[in-house]
Amino acid sequence: MAYTTTRRLNFGDCDPSGIAYFPSYLHILVGVYEEFFESLGFPWPKMINERKLGFPTVTLDLTFTNPGFHGDRMDFTLRVARLGNSSLDLNHEVRAENRLLWTARQRLVLTSHETTKACPWPDDLRAALTQHLENEDAHHSAA
């Protein structure tokens, strides 16, 4: 099941010509998947401060298709593509009206703030993420 949300492309996200500055997309993207985890019942402040867990990105592959412009309402669609032992693969699609702006493939790895090493998904978080898997065969315990 896909997660969707909308963000406005603001003045500060653009270069002087009014076209999106690509690092701004990454800042916005982090907010989108932080919001996704909160929608699952796992807000990052609680995960970080109480459970001492983090979600660093280890792989991120972006493809830019069309420019985004100041004032665009960008629709973000996040899909859980794969759930590993400690990793999570997300696919992102970003559109403004009928224009595909960009896509991304991302791998997050759950890490312990105490050891700074990868750790297995806790059962409650794994169960919530499993509900969003696009393909039920997308469980892989190797990563």
Salt bridges, closest charged atoms under 4 A:
GLU35 OE1 - ARG7 NH2 2.90
ASP72 OD2 - ARG99 NH2 2.84
ASP89 OD2 - ARG82 NH1 3.68
ASP89 OD1 - ARG107 NE 2.59
GLU93 OE2 - ARG95 NE 3.05
ASP124 OD1 - ARG51 NH2 3.01
GLU134 OE1 - ARG79 NE 3.70
